[in-house]
Amino acid sequence: MKRKNIFGIAIGIIVVICILMAMVQFKKEQTAQSEVDASQKEDATVLPGGITINKVEDYDTSKNYYKDYDDTGLETYVISGVFSDEKTYIEEVREANICEYIYINKDGYADVKVTEKQRKEWVRTAEEKINKILEKTADEEKCNFKFNEDYTVLMSEVQSQYTLQTYAEDMVSLIYNAEIIQIFSENKETWSVNVVIENMDTGKELVNIQYPQEDLNLEADMWDE
């Protein structure tokens, strides 16, 4: 009888210990989860329906980013069309180390300060990127591009069957690099590209605008007009 009581007491002690250990483990997991939830709340915004929007980390795009700013002997060029958000653009340019300074000016554009060597490199790289696209599409049956000598007029012929996304990506790259060449060659804050697009099958003019003064809309239904 005594042995049974001792055995029962031992079982009871073991059960209590297991319960306590489980409670401790549960508490640890709760604490860890709370810390994760707290960090998520700091880094993200949760909207109704469970949609989470991550907060964008603050990044200084102003001139104040540079501690020992000195633009002596540098030329300033203003890039007004980056085809992306300025924050990402400025970060990428800074990391590429292709200029002395780049930051947002009072008009919301990017001021780029470069040496003469860097200026020439910007122009050379832009011409190289343009030529790469022109060469790629030279033998393309459904699409082609052609610039005039000073990169102020961009002519293009395209069929409706050509992939619109690829066409738009090439068009954006060509216009941006034409901007770089114009600005860094003439040291001017204004730039412009006359974009003319024709239907390759019919010869009908689909687009004829002065960019960026006029909006460029590339849509699948423009062939229906």
Secondary structure, 3 states (H helix, E strand, C coil): CHHHHHHHHHHHHHHHHHHHHHHHHHHHHHHHHHHHHHHHHHHEEEECCCEEEECCCCCCCCHHHCCCCCCCCCEEEEECCCCCCHHHHHHHHHHHCCCCEEEECCCCCEEEEECHHHHHHHHHHHHHHHHHHHHHHHCCCCEEEEECCCCCEEEEEECCCCCHHHHHHHHHHHHHHHHHHHHHHHCCCCCCEEEEEEECCCCCEEEEEEECCCCCCCCHHHHHC
